């Protein structure tokens, strides 16, 4: 049955959600087993809640890919069927459902092996794509820079290489819709050696991009300006928070993966230290490994950052699960040992009681949309940064040294100031790199 209105040009998608290893519903018998039964019921409710959240996320992914939802099928299995993932009986049901819904594509919220993909395409009256191909397609839609397009194309080709055999139905229509954007059919219909040459070429071009990015980073590092990277689950509000802090005006969107290319902007902390704030691509459950590999040049900003700001959607019922998924990707990038600040965003969607409960923890509660909690975040960044530490020193500077006085006014906090003849004595709190330039005017603190 149709679940949302679609325009005449949108593809009609049949959503197939497969949950592997779903807990059973059987209840334990006997009074001695009552506690175990209660625990089983609690686990079941938790699993149902997770299933609902997965389905909502899956729908959002499909809509982000530009499709209309023609129908949904949910299956729970103790283990995956090696031939079709869903089993022969379910395949017949899917075929009938796809035909009655007039679906153009069946999208499976699970990774399919080449064999499973081929068997499902042979049995269904429409194209079949899996979760990885769906996410790659969304990335292809949102890639704007040359670097982003190269990274997406590399990930798509590496995904498609083992799946070229028997893809006649998927290749039969030029401009065939979801799952075919990016490299295009003409490249994918060529022989493997030619695709492999293209993969090598893309890797070479991306290595060049990485070298340029490394050179740019080395130039930045020659001046001690630390980098802070925003990380988090997709649609947690990172770009909105980035805009709230920097007023940079980058794209804010409720669509998943609206940000692919990292954005950098200089900001000033309460101590007057300058840092570079980086907005990065959002993570997601079961993020395809090919994407983590292909986007390594982009994710270098995360690896080189001194502090990570983990932006979380405080209004999401799955925020703990999302946190685990983000930490999983951070582990792949070997950055779990970096200092991390947790930001519980979207407080405007919570009650005062919920906000107070969250504020009792170590995280910082913010609403990027309403610009609340930003001062606390800036102060916390000042505490966490160890590069270019903040010092307090006393200076005695002739009033004729106007450039020195102006530099300290602009880049440090003047705690007190007194004048004696042509001299200005002041207590200054500021970054060591700035105060060190004027050490000749420093006075010993008594």
Buried (B, 14 or more C-beta within 10 A) or exposed (E): EEEEEBEEEBBBBBBBBBBEEBBEEEEBEEEEEEEEBEEBBEEBEEBEEBBEBBBEBBBBBBBBBBBBBBBBBBBBBEEBBEBBBBBEEBBEEBBEBBEEBEBBBBBBBBBBBBBBBBBBBEBBBBBBBBBBBBBBBBBBBBBEEEBBBBBBBBBBBBBBBEBBEBBEBBBEEEEBBBBBBBBBBEBBEEEEEEBEEBBEEBBEBBEEBBEEBEEEBEEBEEEBBBBBBBBBBBBBBBBBBBBBBBEBEBEBEEBBBBBBBBBBBEBEBEBBBBBBBBBBBBBBBBBBBBBBBBBBBBBBBBEBBBBBBBBBBBBBEBBEBBBEBBBBBBEBBEBEEBBBBBBBBBBBBBEEEBBEEBBEEEBBBBBBBEBBBBEBBBBBBBEBBEBBEBBEBBBEBEEEBEEBBEBBBEBBBBEEEEEEEEEBBBBBBBBBBBBEEBEEBBEEEE
